[in-house]
Amino acid sequence: MATPKGMRAQRIVTVSGDAVHIYSDKEKVILQIRHEVPTETNILESSFKVAVELSDDDVLAIAGELLSAVSLHRRNQAKHDSHE
């Protein structure tokens, strides 16, 4: 998909190889998740693309939850590393 006209685009490739695309302009934010599986790799697994428009409150709630999750993960990892 081409970047919608006038929108900023950010692509983040995840550890699984999927991609999260964030499109934004002065008026809106769109979050798109893509999972692509080449037919020659697995004919039975589906590729998909889904997008949602987010309000400012949605964006802040998602960002806050992601920051909380990674903070917990890093604290647990630091405890684990200090016991080795």
N, C-alpha and C positions, 0 to 999 in steps of 0.2 A: 504494500500500500504506500502510495506517495504521501508525503506530509501535506496535510490540508493547508491550503493557501493562507498565509499570514500567521500560522501557528508555529510555535517552538516545538521541536521534537527531541525527545530523549529516549534512547533505546538501552535497556539493561538486559544483558544475557544472564540467565540464572545458572546455578550450579548444574541443573539438569539439562541445560542446553536450550530450554524454552526462552522466550523473550517477553519482557514487559515494556510496553511503549507508553510514554506519557506525552500527550499533546496538550499545549496550553496557549492561551492568548489572554488578552485583557479581560475577557468575559467568561471564559470557561476552561475547565480542565477535563480531559478525557483520558481514562486509563484503559489500555488495551492489553490483553494477555493472548499470546500466540503459542501454540503447540504444533509443531510441524513434524510429521513422520513421512519420510519418503516411502512410496509404495514398494520400492525394491527392498527396503529394510524390513517392513512389516505391513503386509497388505491388509491385515485385519484391524490394525490400530488406526484410529481416526485422528486426523489433523483438525485443529479448530482455531478460531479467532473469535474473541468476545470483547466488547468494549462497553464501558459505562461512562456517562457524564457525571462528574462529581461536583457537589457544592463545596464552598470553602469549608464548611463545617465537616463534610465528609472527608476532605483531604486532611484536615487537622486530626480528626479522629483516627484515621488509618495511619497517619504518620506517628501519632502518639502510641498507638498499639504496637507498631513495628519497633519503635524505639524501646518500649518496655520489654518486648520479647527478646531483642538482641542484648539488652542490658542484663537480663536474667541469664541468658546463654553465656555471656562473657564472664559474669560473676562465677557461674558454675565452672566454667573452663579454667578460670584463675585458681579456684579452690582445688580443682583436680591437678593442675600443674604444680601447685605448691606442695602437694602431698607426694610427689614423685621423687 
